[in-house]
Amino acid sequence: MFLYVDLILILFFSSFFLSESSSVLSSCRLRRQFYLNGIHKPGDVMLGGLFEVHYTSIFPELTFTSEPSKLSCQGFDPPGFRHAMTMAFAIDEINRNSNLLPNVTLGYSLYDNCATLVIGFSAALSLVSGREEQFLLLENCSGTSPVLGIVGDSFSTFSIATSDVIGLFNLPIVSYFATCSCLSDRHRFPSFFRTIPSDAFQVHAMIQILKHFGWTWAGLLISDDDYGHHAAQSFQTELVQSGGGCLAYTEILPWGENTAELWRIVQMMKKSTARVVIVFAHQITMIQLMEEVVRQNVTGLQWMASEAWTTAAVLQTPHLMPYLGGTLGIAIRRGEIPGLRDFLLRTHPDLYDNNNHGNSMVRMFWEHTFQCRFPPPPAGWVESGGAICTGEEVLESVETEFLDVSNLRPEYNIYKAVYALAYALDDMLQCTPGRGPFSGNSCTTLQTMDSSLDFPCHNIHLLIHLTPFVVESFLSLQPPRSVCSESCPPGTRMARKNGQPVCCFDCVLCSEGKFNSVECTSCPEDFASSPQRDHCVPKKIEFLSYHEPLGICLTSTSLLGTFICAVVLGIFIHHRSTPVVRANNSELSFLILMSLKLCFLCSLLFIGRPRLWTCQMRHAAFGISFVLCVSCILVKTMVVLAVFKASKPGGGASLKWFGAVQQRGTVLLLTCIQAAICVVWIVSASPLPHKNTQYHSDKIVYECVVGSTVGFAVLLGYIGLLAILSFLLAFLARNLPDNFNEAKLITFSMLIFCAVWVAFVPAYVNSPGKYADAVEVFAILASSFGLLVALFGPKCYIILLRPERNTKKAIMGRSVTLEK
């Protein structure tokens, strides 16, 4: 609303600024004069300055039918007046410097913008047009500008408005306090320069501060002007790009007295979980905001200040310390200006009132400092006890911010701006003909010089500044926490809340096998997540080990079976001449015992960590050992049938096919077939050790993959085929008329053998990991013990416990026994 009024006033006042020329086009005359507070000093070359010497102003009643009334400036600002006097000091110092602009005296016209756009714009127009009511025109209808450069304005919005118009005259404007990044547009503002960095630098610095303290959740308050809006845009853009945090809210601070809006903003600040508040606003706006903050007693906030109010003395009071204490801010660089304080002490109304130049700004300063009025005083002033200014007052005797030169920040920028213009002017006056910057490489003189100054831009720096409130106290305190959601603990991941910024999230436990605190990441293949999901741990290794109870039990059983076979073999060797041992080819009995011994031992290959050679040997040794055993049993069964057939008339010829050589040859042939199957299997698709991670997410199961399921099936199928043949033949011979018919024992042993391996197949398929090996070992041991007990148990019983039955007569009965 206030900016809108300013624009109307600008158009209104501009209409009175337009000069009218005489009928012969020989001169121009100002139609109206502006009423401005200023300081003026004549010189060969004039420089202009725009400063905020008053906080605000009272707008006149608008009318388009009468001359504009005088605007009343309110709230004298001693630091602002010090800014203006710093420019006066710099020009005075340059005039006393014989090496810079020799034989040229600089003058100045310094105006107060009263923190109001219309006044600042009017002052800029006055600097361009001059204060003379009438001046002569050159033949080409152009003239020299009263000033060759302007130092100012302090506000970004003011600088934008001024540069848009004054830039048409190519008049350089050097701002000491306007930081809007929009002013860096050289196409729109070709003649605008500044001795202060743009907001892009302090925005970057603020985001670095947020990152340093881990503040990811903050509020943003901005002034309702170009400075605030462009700063907010830059801040939000860089904050997103950096991933440094989120904004809980962004609010625009109103201009002027708007208590209701300020109350709403402060209420929102109180309710927000963001403890950090970033403010891009001017000093006067911040004062109004803090009045509402104090009224609502909002404490515990961490303020971050832009350069516009970081060092404002009016905010550094004991009254505001409980609220603004510990504020972090970005301040412009502080500099030293020797001799400035002595110059300020020489400030006096008489020194700036010569030749009727209207130095009202000094008189206002004097009245504000000494609380007096120059004659004639306002009505009722003397009656109310007010003092009359005499000019005899001693400036050094009063305490005023005007004389405080311990923290020169904007002043240092003003000082540099004046020198930048002076050096640019000096370079132009030192120009060598033929090498100049103008058309035809020409140079210029004071008489022909226009406003196209080409001055260098000096390096400028930003300084991260801690405000002078509670430095030691702040550093001793723990920085506040300002986050929307606390960081997820190890083992959890962030789950963003719907409709909330990315900084607001819930923490969800990572799934099994994953870890991390930002985004759950899968552990490497050989690792599993810890129970807390905060790191990866090596997976447990599982295989049928010799050290676990199951492995110990199976190993012990295997060794026990081997030992029993050895004992039985020893018994048979010791009683090898007895009829029980000699009956039905004792050589095959010895071979069966040896093969059973191998069957018991081959089960050990299934225990322990699988390796390549054990994976290749376990099934080969198991298959060959069992085929050797079963083929011996098959041959025994066939011999029993041949002997029974030979006992009948005319059946003796059948025995010639079942002699000792034929028996050995048959066993060897049948065993070689299994060996060939194993060789083909290992060569074509060898069993290999394998780390299986599918059974358990937290375990690695070491196992042997068979390589070829067909090869494994053929190996088992061949054993099964021989076992079934043995069973069928033994079943047919079970009722032969012998007192000791071995066919019955073979039938029973084959029945046990087949039952075990038929049950093995589904149990093996459904047993994971090491339990599949355990099932196979159990099947080997069970079938081996079944054969051992069924075939040799009765014989050992007779040999050891019933020796009276170990005779030829008892064995033969009515049948014929084939002896070796």
C-alpha positions in Angstrom: 0.0 0.0 0.0 2.8 2.4 0.9 4.8 1.5 -2.2 1.7 2.2 -4.3 1.3 5.6 -2.6 5.0 6.3 -3.3 4.5 5.6 -7.0 1.6 8.0 -7.2 3.6 10.7 -5.5 6.5 10.1 -7.8 4.3 10.6 -10.8 2.7 13.6 -9.2 6.0 15.3 -8.2 7.6 14.4 -11.5 5.1 16.5 -13.3 6.3 19.5 -11.3 9.9 18.7 -12.0 9.6 18.9 -15.8 11.2 22.1 -17.0 9.8 24.3 -19.6 12.0 26.1 -22.2 11.6 29.6 -23.4 10.2 30.4 -26.8 13.6 30.7 -28.3 14.8 27.5 -26.7 17.7 29.3 -25.1 17.1 28.3 -21.5 15.2 26.0 -19.2 13.3 26.9 -16.1 12.2 24.6 -13.2 8.5 24.7 -12.7 8.7 23.8 -9.0 11.2 23.4 -6.3 11.3 20.4 -4.0 11.4 20.9 -0.2 14.4 18.8 0.8 16.7 18.5 3.8 20.3 18.7 2.7 23.9 19.9 3.0 25.6 21.7 0.1 29.1 22.8 -0.6 30.2 24.3 -4.0 33.0 23.0 -6.1 34.4 22.6 -9.6 32.7 19.2 -9.8 29.7 18.3 -7.8 28.9 14.8 -6.3 25.5 14.0 -5.0 24.5 11.9 -2.0 21.3 10.3 -0.7 21.1 9.2 3.0 18.5 8.1 5.5 18.8 10.9 8.1 15.1 10.5 9.3 13.3 7.2 10.0 10.1 8.1 8.2 7.9 11.0 7.0 4.3 12.2 7.0 2.6 12.2 3.6 0.8 15.3 2.5 -2.7 15.3 1.2 -2.7 14.5 -2.5 -4.1 17.1 -4.9 -3.7 17.5 -8.6 -4.9 21.1 -8.6 -2.4 22.7 -6.3 1.3 22.8 -5.6 2.4 19.9 -3.5 2.8 20.7 0.2 5.9 20.0 2.1 6.6 16.5 3.4 7.4 16.3 7.1 10.3 14.0 8.1 10.0 12.3 11.4 12.6 10.6 13.7 16.1 12.0 13.4 18.7 9.3 13.0 22.2 10.4 14.2 24.0 7.4 12.5 22.3 8.4 9.2 23.6 11.9 9.6 27.0 10.5 10.3 26.8 8.6 7.0 26.2 11.9 5.2 29.0 13.6 7.0 31.3 10.7 6.1 30.8 11.6 2.5 31.6 15.2 3.3 34.7 14.2 5.1 35.9 12.0 2.2 35.4 14.9 -0.3 37.2 17.3 2.1 40.1 14.8 2.3 40.3 14.4 -1.4 40.4 18.2 -1.9 43.3 18.3 0.5 45.2 15.6 -1.4 47.4 17.1 -4.1 48.0 13.8 -5.8 44.3 13.1 -6.5 42.3 15.5 -8.8 44.9 18.3 -8.6 43.5 21.7 -9.4 40.0 20.3 -9.1 37.8 21.1 -6.2 35.0 18.7 -5.4 31.7 19.9 -4.0 28.6 18.1 -2.9 24.9 18.1 -2.5 23.7 15.7 0.2 20.0 15.0 0.7 17.9 13.2 3.3 15.5 10.6 1.8 13.5 10.3 5.1 13.2 6.6 4.5 10.5 7.4 1.9 10.6 6.5 -1.7 9.0 9.7 -3.0 11.4 11.9 -1.1 14.4 9.8 -2.2 13.3 9.9 -5.8 12.6 13.6 -5.6 16.1 14.2 -4.2 17.7 12.2 -7.0 15.8 14.3 -9.6 17.0 17.4 -7.9 20.6 16.2 -8.1 20.2 15.6 -11.8 18.3 18.9 -12.6 20.1 21.1 -10.1 18.7 23.8 -7.9 18.9 26.7 -10.2 15.5 28.0 -11.3 16.8 28.8 -14.8 19.8 27.6 -16.9 21.0 28.0 -20.4 20.7 25.3 -23.0 23.4 24.3 -25.5 22.7 24.3 -29.2 22.1 20.6 -29.2 19.6 20.9 -26.4 21.8 19.1 -23.9 23.6 20.4 -20.8 26.0 19.3 -18.1 24.4 17.6 -15.2 24.8 19.5 -11.9 26.4 16.4 -10.4 28.7 13.8 -12.1 27.8 11.0 -9.7 25.5 10.0 -6.9 26.5 8.1 -3.7 23.3 6.2 -2.6 20.6 5.2 -2.1 20.6 3.0 1.0 17.4 1.1 0.2 17.3 -1.4 -2.7 13.8 -0.3 -3.8 14.9 3.3 -3.8 18.0 2.4 -5.8 16.0 0.5 -8.3 13.5 3.3 -8.9 16.3 5.9 -9.1 18.5 3.8 -11.4 15.6 3.1 -13.8 15.3 6.9 -14.3 18.7 8.4 -13.6 20.3 5.6 -15.6 18.8 7.1 -18.7 21.3 10.0 -18.3 24.2 7.5 -17.9 24.8 9.1 -14.5 26.7 6.6 -12.2 25.0 5.7 -9.0 27.2 4.1 -6.3 25.2 2.5 -3.5 26.8 1.8 -0.2 23.9 -0.3 1.3 21.6 -1.6 -1.4 22.1 -5.4 -1.5 19.3 -6.6 -3.7 20.7 -9.2 -6.2 18.4 -7.8 -8.9 20.6 -4.7 -9.1 23.4 -6.9 -10.5 21.5 -6.9 -13.8 23.9 -4.9 -16.0 21.4 -4.7 -18.9 18.8 -3.0 -16.8 21.1 -1.0 -14.5 24.2 -0.3 -16.6 25.2 2.7 -14.6 24.5 1.3 -11.1 27.4 0.2 -8.9 27.9 -0.6 -5.3 30.5 -1.0 -2.6 28.5 -3.7 -0.8 28.0 -7.3 -1.9 24.7 -8.5 -3.3 22.4 -10.6 -1.2 23.6 -13.7 -3.0 26.7 -13.7 -0.8 24.9 -13.2 2.6 22.3 -15.8 1.6 25.1 -18.3 0.9 26.7 -17.4 4.3 23.5 -17.8 6.2 22.9 -21.3 4.7 26.4 -22.3 5.7 25.6 -21.1 9.3 22.5 -23.2 9.2 24.4 -26.3 8.1 27.2 -25.7 10.7 24.7 -25.7 13.6 22.5 -28.4 12.1 19.5 -26.1 11.9 17.2 -27.7 9.2 14.0 -26.0 10.3 13.7 -22.3 10.2 11.3 -19.4 9.6 11.8 -16.6 7.2 10.6 -13.0 7.7 11.1 -10.4 4.9 10.3 -6.7 4.3 7.7 -5.9 1.8 10.0 -4.5 -0.8 12.5 -5.5 -3.5 15.1 -6.1 -0.9 13.0 -8.6 1.0 11.3 -10.3 -1.9 14.5 -10.9 -3.9 16.4 -12.1 -0.8 13.6 -14.6 0.0 13.7 -15.9 -3.6 17.5 -16.3 -3.5 17.4 -17.9 0.0 14.7 -20.4 -0.9 16.4 -21.4 -4.2 19.8 -21.9 -2.7 18.3 -23.7 0.4 16.7 -26.2 -2.0 19.8 -26.7 -4.0 22.0 -27.2 -1.0 19.6 -29.6 0.7 20.5 -27.8 3.9 17.0 -27.6 5.4 13.4 -26.4 5.0 11.4 -23.3 5.8 8.6 -23.7 8.3 7.0 -20.5 7.2 7.7 -17.4 5.1 6.0 -14.1 6.2 6.1 -10.6 4.8 6.5 -7.9 7.4 4.1 -5.0 6.8 5.2 -1.4 6.4 3.9 1.2 8.9 1.7 0.6 11.8 -0.2 -2.7 11.2 -0.6 -4.1 14.6 -3.0 -6.8 13.6 -0.7 -8.3 11.0 2.3 -8.2 13.3 0.2 -9.9 16.0 -0.7 -12.7 13.6 3.0 -13.2 12.5 4.3 -13.3 16.1 1.5 -15.7 17.0 2.6 -18.0 14.2 6.2 -17.8 15.4 5.2 -18.8 18.9 3.3 -21.9 17.6 5.9 -23.0 15.1 8.4 -25.7 16.1 11.1 -23.8 14.3 13.4 -22.2 16.8 15.5 -20.3 14.2 14.1 -17.1 12.7 15.8 -15.4 9.7 15.0 -11.8 9.0 15.7 -9.8 5.8 14.2 -6.5 6.8 15.2 -2.8 7.5 15.9 -1.4 10.9 12.5 0.4 11.2 10.6 -2.7 10.3 12.6 -4.7 12.8 11.8 -2.2 15.5 8.1 -2.5 14.9 8.3 -6.3 14.9 10.3 -6.4 18.2 7.7 -4.2 19.8 5.1 -7.0 19.2 7.6 -9.7 20.2 8.1 -8.0 23.5 4.4 -7.5 23.9 3.7 -11.2 23.5 6.9 -12.1 25.4 8.3 -14.5 22.8 11.7 -15.8 24.0 13.9 -18.7 23.2 14.3 -17.9 19.5 17.5 -17.9 17.7 17.5 -14.9 15.4 19.6 -14.5 12.3 20.0 -11.0 11.0 20.6 -9.6 7.6 23.1 -6.8 7.1 20.3 -4.2 7.2 19.9 -4.5 11.0 22.7 -6.6 12.3 24.6 -3.7 13.8 21.7 -1.4 14.5 22.4 0.3 17.8 18.7 0.9 18.4 18.1 -2.8 18.7 21.0 -3.4 21.1 19.4 -2.3 24.3 18.9 -4.0 27.7 15.2 -3.9 27.0 15.6 -6.2 24.0 18.4 -8.3 25.3 16.2 -11.2 26.6 14.7 -11.5 23.1 17.5 -10.7 20.7 20.4 -12.0 22.8 22.7 -14.4 20.9 21.6 -13.1 17.5 23.7 -14.2 14.6 24.0 -11.8 11.7 25.8 -11.0 8.5 27.5 -7.6 8.7 29.3 -5.6 6.1 33.0 -5.1 6.5 34.2 -2.8 9.2 36.9 -0.3 8.3 39.0 2.4 9.9 38.7 6.0 8.7 41.5 8.1 10.3 40.5 11.7 11.1 36.8 11.1 10.8 36.0 11.8 14.5 37.9 15.1 14.5 36.0 16.1 11.4 32.7 15.2 13.0 33.6 17.3 16.1 34.0 20.3 13.8 30.4 20.0 12.7 28.6 23.3 13.3 25.6 25.1 11.8 27.7 28.2 10.8 30.2 26.1 8.7 27.4 24.9 6.5 25.3 28.0 6.2 27.4 30.2 4.0 26.1 31.7 0.8 22.6 30.7 1.6 23.0 27.1 0.5 20.2 25.9 2.7 22.1 23.4 4.9 19.0 22.5 6.9 20.2 19.0 7.8 23.0 20.4 10.1 20.5 22.6 11.9 18.2 19.6 12.4 21.1 17.6 13.8 22.0 20.4 16.2 18.4 20.8 17.4 18.1 17.1 18.0 21.4 16.8 19.8 21.0 19.7 22.1 17.2 19.6 22.4 16.9 23.3 21.3 15.4 25.3 18.5 16.9 27.9 16.2 15.0 31.2 16.0 12.3 31.7 15.3 11.2 28.8 17.5 7.9 27.0 17.0 4.9 28.5 18.6 4.8 27.7 22.3 8.3 26.3 22.4 9.7 28.9 24.8 6.6 28.9 26.9 6.9 25.2 27.4 10.5 25.5 28.7 12.2 24.8 25.4 15.8 26.1 24.9 16.9 28.3 22.0 19.9 27.2 20.0 22.7 29.7 20.2 25.4 27.9 18.2 27.7 28.2 21.3 26.8 24.6 22.4 29.8 22.2 22.6 29.3 19.0 20.6 32.0 17.1 22.5 30.1 17.7 25.8 27.2 15.5 24.9 26.9 11.7 24.4 25.7 11.0 20.9 25.9 8.1 18.5 27.0 10.6 15.9 30.5 10.7 17.3 30.8 6.9 17.7 33.4 5.8 15.1 34.3 2.5 16.7 32.1 0.4 14.3 32.3 2.0 10.9 30.6 -0.3 8.4 28.2 1.6 6.1 30.5 4.6 6.6 33.4 2.6 5.2 31.4 1.7 2.1 30.5 5.4 1.7 34.2 6.4 2.0 35.1 3.8 -0.7 32.3 5.0 -2.9 33.4 8.6 -2.9 37.0 7.5 -3.6 35.8 5.3 -6.4 34.1 8.2 -8.1 37.2 10.4 -7.5 39.6 8.0 -8.9 37.4 7.4 -12.0 37.2 11.2 -12.5 41.0 11.5 -12.0 41.6 8.7 -14.6 39.5 10.5 -17.1 41.2 13.8 -16.6 44.6 12.2 -16.9 43.5 10.7 -20.3 46.0 10.7 -23.1 44.5 12.0 -26.4 44.1 9.1 -28.9 43.7 6.6 -26.0 40.5 7.9 -24.4 37.3 5.9 -23.7 35.1 8.1 -25.9 34.3 8.0 -29.6 37.5 8.2 -31.7 39.5 7.4 -28.6 39.0 11.0 -27.6 39.3 12.5 -24.1 37.2 15.0 -22.2 37.6 18.1 -20.0 35.7 19.6 -17.1 33.9 21.9 -19.6 32.9 19.1 -22.0 32.5 16.2 -19.5 29.2 14.4 -19.4 28.1 11.9 -16.8 29.6 8.8 -18.4 32.1 8.1 -15.7 34.0 4.9 -16.1 35.1 4.0 -12.6 36.5 0.7 -11.3 34.6 -1.7 -9.1 36.6 -2.4 -5.9 36.8 -5.7 -4.2 34.3 -6.1 -1.4 33.9 -8.8 1.3 31.3 -10.2 3.6 32.0 -10.8 7.2 30.2 -13.3 9.4 29.4 -11.2 12.4 28.2 -12.1 15.9 26.1 -9.1 17.2 27.5 -7.3 20.2 24.7 -8.5 22.6 26.0 -11.6 24.8 29.2 -12.9 22.7 30.9 -14.8 25.6 27.5 -15.9 27.0 26.4 -17.2 23.6 29.5 -19.2 23.0 29.2 -20.8 26.4 25.6 -21.9 25.7 24.5 -25.0 23.8 23.1 -23.9 20.4 19.4 -24.5 20.2 17.9 -27.3 18.3 15.7 -26.4 15.3 14.6 -29.3 13.3 11.2 -30.5 12.1 12.0 -34.1 12.8 15.0 -35.4 14.8 17.5 -37.4 12.8 16.5 -41.0 12.5 18.5 -43.3 14.9 20.7 -45.9 13.4 18.8 -48.8 12.0 15.9 -46.7 10.7 15.1 -44.8 7.6 13.2 -41.6 6.9 9.6 -41.9 5.7 8.4 -38.5 4.5 5.1 -37.3 5.9 2.5 -36.6 3.3 2.0 -32.9 2.5 5.0 -31.9 4.7 8.4 -30.6 3.6 11.2 -33.0 3.2 12.6 -32.1 6.6 9.5 -33.5 8.3 9.5 -37.3 8.4 8.9 -40.4 10.5 11.5 -43.0 11.3 10.8 -46.5 10.2 12.8 -49.6 11.1 14.9 -50.9 8.3 13.8 -54.2 6.9 15.8 -57.3 7.6 19.1 -57.4 5.8 19.3 -53.6 5.4 20.9 -50.8 7.5 21.6 -47.0 7.6 19.9 -43.9 9.0 19.1 -42.0 5.8 18.0 -44.6 3.3 18.1 -48.3 4.2 20.9 -49.9 2.3 21.2 -53.6 1.7 24.1 -55.3 3.4 26.8 -57.1 1.3 26.0 -60.7 0.4 28.0 -62.2 3.2 26.7 -59.8 5.8 23.4 -59.3 7.7 22.0 -56.3 9.5 22.4 -56.2 13.3 19.3 -56.5 15.5 19.3 -52.7 15.8 19.7 -52.3 12.0 22.5 -49.9 12.6 25.4 -51.8 10.9 26.2 -55.0 9.1 27.6 -58.0 10.8 29.1 -61.1 9.2 26.5 -63.8 8.6 26.7 -66.9 10.7 28.2 -69.8 8.7 26.3 -73.1 8.8 27.3 -76.5 7.7 27.2 -80.0 9.2 30.2 -79.6 11.5 32.2 -82.1 13.5 31.9 -79.9 16.5 28.1 -79.6 16.8 26.0 -82.3 18.6 24.4 -83.6 15.4 27.8 -83.9 13.6 29.4 -85.5 16.7 26.5 -88.1 16.9 26.7 -89.0 13.2 30.5 -89.2 13.3 30.4 -91.4 16.3 27.8 -93.7 14.7 29.8 -93.9 11.5 33.0 -94.8 13.4 31.0 -97.3 15.5 29.7 -99.0 12.3 33.2 -99.1 10.9 34.4 -100.6 14.1 31.7 -103.3 14.2 32.5 -104.2 10.6 36.1 -104.6 11.5 35.2 -106.7 14.5 32.8 -108.9 12.4 35.5 -109.2 9.8 38.0 -110.3 12.4 35.6 -112.9 13.7 35.0 -114.3 10.3 38.7 -114.4 9.5 39.3 -116.1 12.8 36.5 -118.7 12.1 37.1 -118.8 8.4 37.3 -122.6 8.4 33.9 -123.1 10.1 30.9 -124.2 8.1 28.9 -120.9 8.8 31.7 -118.8 7.3 32.5 -121.1 4.4 28.8 -121.5 3.5 27.7 -119.8 0.2 31.1 -118.3 -0.8 32.9 -116.8 2.1 34.9 -114.5 -0.2 31.7 -112.6 -1.0 31.0 -112.3 2.7 34.4 -110.8 3.3 33.8 -108.4 0.3 30.4 -107.4 1.7 32.0 -106.5 5.1 34.7 -104.5 3.3 32.1 -102.6 1.3 30.0 -101.9 4.4 33.1 -100.6 6.1 33.5 -98.2 3.1 29.8 -97.3 3.3 30.2 -96.3 7.0 33.4 -94.3 6.3 32.0 -92.5 3.2 29.4 -90.8 5.4 32.2 -88.8 7.0 32.6 -87.0 3.7 29.2 -85.4 4.3 30.4 -83.9 7.6 32.6 -80.8 7.8 32.9 -77.6 5.6 32.2 -78.5 2.0 35.2 -78.3 -0.3 35.6 -79.1 -3.9 37.2 -82.5 -3.4 34.7 -83.6 -0.7 31.8 -82.5 -2.8 33.1 -84.6 -5.7 34.1 -87.6 -3.6 31.1 -87.9 -1.3 28.5 -89.1 -3.8 31.1 -91.1 -5.8 32.3 -92.9 -2.8 28.8 -93.5 -1.5 27.6 -94.8 -4.9 30.5 -97.1 -5.6 30.6 -98.5 -2.0 26.9 -99.3 -2.0 26.9 -100.8 -5.5 29.9 -103.0 -4.4 27.9 -104.1 -1.4 24.6 -104.7 -3.2 26.2 -106.4 -6.2 27.8 -108.9 -3.8 24.4 -109.5 -2.2 22.9 -109.9 -5.7 25.5 -112.5 -6.7 25.0 -114.3 -3.4 21.3 -114.5 -4.1 21.8 -115.8 -7.6 24.2 -118.5 -6.2 21.6 -119.6 -3.8 19.1 -120.1 -6.6 21.7 -121.9 -8.8 22.6 -124.3 -6.0 19.0 -125.2 -5.4 18.4 -125.7 -9.1 21.6 -127.9 -9.3 20.2 -130.2 -6.6 17.5 -131.3 -8.8 18.0 -134.0 -11.5 19.6 -132.6 -14.6 20.3 -129.2 -13.1 24.0 -129.6 -12.4 25.0 -127.7 -15.6 23.7 -124.4 -14.2 26.4 -124.3 -11.6 29.2 -123.8 -14.2 27.9 -120.2 -14.7 28.3 -119.3 -11.0 31.8 -120.3 -10.2 34.2 -118.2 -8.2 35.6 -116.4 -11.2 32.1 -115.6 -12.6 31.1 -114.3 -9.2 34.1 -112.0 -9.0 33.6 -110.9 -12.6 29.9 -110.1 -12.1 30.7 -108.0 -9.0 33.5 -106.1 -10.8 31.3 -105.4 -13.8 28.4 -104.1 -11.8 30.7 -101.9 -9.8 32.5 -100.6 -12.8 29.2 -99.4 -14.3 28.6 -97.3 -11.2 32.1 -96.0 -11.4 31.6 -95.0 -15.0 28.4 -93.1 -14.0 30.3 -91.2 -11.4 33.1 -90.3 -13.7 30.8 -89.0 -16.4 28.9 -87.0 -13.7 32.0 -85.4 -12.3 33.5 -84.6 -15.7 30.3 -83.1 -17.2 28.7 -81.3 -14.2 30.8 -81.7 -11.1 29.3 -81.1 -7.7 30.6 -77.9 -6.2 30.7 -76.2 -2.9 28.1 -73.4 -2.6 27.2 -70.6 -0.2 23.5 -70.6 0.1 21.9 -67.4 1.5 18.3 -68.2 0.6 17.4 -70.4 3.5 18.2 -67.8 6.2 18.7 -64.1 5.9 21.3 -64.1 8.7 23.1 -67.3 7.8 25.3 -68.6 5.0 24.7 -72.3 4.5 27.6 -74.0 3.0 26.5 -77.0 1.0 27.4 -79.1 -2.0 25.2 -78.6 -5.1 25.0 -81.8 -7.0 25.8 -80.1 -10.3 23.7 -82.5 -12.3 20.4 -83.7 -10.9 20.3 -86.3 -13.7 23.7 -87.7 -12.6 22.6 -87.9 -9.0 19.3 -89.6 -10.0 21.1 -92.1 -12.2 23.5 -92.9 -9.4 20.7 -93.5 -6.9 18.5 -95.3 -9.6 21.3 -97.8 -10.4 21.7 -98.6 -6.7 17.9 -99.0 -6.4 17.8 -101.2 -9.4 20.4 -103.7 -8.0 18.6 -103.6 -4.6 15.2 -104.4 -6.1 16.7 -107.3 -8.2 18.4 -108.7 -5.1 15.1 -108.3 -3.1 13.1 -110.1 -5.8 15.5 -113.0 -6.2 15.9 -113.3 -2.4 12.1 -113.3 -2.0 11.8 -116.1 -4.5 14.4 -118.2 -2.7 13.1 -117.6 0.8 11.3 -121.0 1.2 14.1 -123.2 -0.1 14.4 -126.3 2.1 17.6 -125.4 4.0 18.0 -125.4 7.7 20.0 -122.3 7.2 18.7 -120.6 4.1 20.6 -117.2 3.6 18.0 -116.0 1.1 15.7 -115.2 4.0 18.4 -112.9 5.5 19.0 -111.3 2.2 15.3 -110.7 1.7 15.0 -109.0 5.1 18.2 -106.9 4.6 17.0 -105.7 1.2 13.6 -104.9 2.6 15.3 -102.6 5.2 17.6 -101.1 2.6 14.8 -100.3 0.2 12.6 -98.9 3.0 15.4 -96.6 4.1 16.1 -95.1 0.7 12.5 -94.8 -0.3 12.0 -92.7 2.8 15.2 -90.8 2.1 14.0 -89.1 -1.1 11.2 -86.9 0.3 13.1 -86.2 3.5 16.2 -85.1 1.5 14.2 -82.8 -0.8 12.4 -81.1 2.2 15.5 -80.7 4.4 17.3 -77.3 4.0 21.0 -76.8 4.3 23.0 -79.0 6.6 19.9 -81.1 7.5 19.9 -82.4 3.9 23.4 -83.7 4.5 22.3 -85.1 7.9 19.4 -87.0 6.2 21.7 -88.5 3.6 24.2 -89.5 6.3 21.4 -91.0 8.3 20.2 -93.0 5.3 23.7 -94.3 4.6 24.2 -95.3 8.2 20.7 -96.8 8.6 20.9 -98.9 5.5 24.5 -100.0 6.3 23.5 -101.0 9.8 20.5 -102.8 8.4 22.6 -104.8 6.0 25.3 -105.5 8.6 22.8 -106.7 11.3 20.5 -108.6 8.9 23.3 -110.4 7.0 25.9 -111.0 9.7 24.0 -110.8 13.0 22.6 -114.5 12.9 26.0 -115.8 11.8 27.9 -114.1 14.6 25.2 -115.4 17.0 25.9 -119.0 15.9 29.7 -118.5 15.8 29.9 -116.9 19.2 26.9 -118.1 21.2 25.8 -121.4 19.5 29.0 -123.1 18.4 27.2 -126.5 18.5 25.1 -125.4 15.5 28.3 -124.4 13.6 28.6 -127.9 11.9 28.3 -129.1 8.4 25.4 -131.4 9.3 23.5 -128.6 10.9 24.1 -126.2 8.1 23.4 -128.7 5.2 20.2 -130.2 6.3 18.6 -131.7 3.2 20.2 -129.3 0.8 23.5 -129.2 -1.0 25.9 -126.5 0.0 28.4 -125.1 -2.4 31.8 -124.9 -0.8 34.5 -122.7 -2.0 
